[in-house]
């Protein structure tokens, strides 16, 4: 019944480097700390990404646009153990600033992470990364606030995704 | 720049019990494992909730409706150290099934958690809970798929929240 916490944002995890570079879709991503900026991502040991993060101790959390949903789906359903996923998708891999794992040119943002901890919880491993650098589309974030028109992608169920919309906006005032 | 991972879903964390019961809003929540069903929530040691979870080793992750945004805002901006937040909000606290921390009657879902791990990451502590029981509005989830019309609440920036909408739905097929 983990769907009780859905819908969730969907992210891409880039791992490996050079020819070994692999991309997978992941929903189970959160912020763990603001200063230092740490993110956590839970990944199954069955995933090729799990092995690549353990090997290179680096990964990139990439924020995909809804219009790339088909590419996201491929990265989430194919295994990098069997196919070279980067040849199946339309993403352009570009050098990152501070890690050897590449970033995705078409992404809304790329968060470059150095692994600082890995801990097994149940059937997944939580990889904790310190965000050592990042790049982003500056039309997507203004004064640190996401532009909700940019086309964020969310995941509702196995094969059901959607482009995030706003039904009603609330701006609150502290009393 | 942690806003690069926003917008995020907003949840409520219920902690303590009886008169000590406290509710806080939290975005930094994720699933960590499906079997067993484990969730993680990152909470600052400055928060009253942090002390209550450490004391009682239980908490409830509650999924609020967008229409309760004002109550969510109160739980996110007031501290349970100074005020009895449950008296400031319109939520009805009801007994949980398997923990002594109450659930919220008006919530879309309540996930009852027993603490299985706590680990400091930067300026927050990740509390890991095993979901030992749950309750939910059965119009909100059908065959394990969220009903996107139910009015999920999302958080975009400090005082900016919104009711989740769907701009475009994608249903994909595995090749």
Interface residues (C-beta under 8 A of the other chain):
Chain A: X1 X2 X3 X4 X5 X6 X7 X8 X9 X11 X27 X28 X29 X30 X31 X32 X33 X34 X35 X36 X37 X38 X39 X40 X42 X61 X63 X66 X69 X70 X73 X77 X109 X111 X117 X119 X121 X122 X123 X124 X126 X128 X131 X134 X136 X141 X144 X145 X146 X148 X151 X152 X154 X156 X157 X159 X160 X161 X162 X163 X164 X165 X166 X167 X168 X169 X170 X171 X172 X173 X174 X175
Chain B: X1 X2 X3 X4 X5 X6 X7 X8 X9 X11 X27 X28 X29 X30 X31 X32 X33 X34 X35 X36 X37 X38 X39 X40 X42 X61 X63 X66 X69 X70 X73 X74 X77 X109 X111 X117 X119 X121 X122 X123 X124 X126 X128 X131 X134 X136 X141 X144 X145 X146 X148 X151 X152 X154 X156 X157 X159 X160 X161 X162 X163 X164 X165 X166 X167 X168 X169 X170 X171 X172 X173 X174 X175
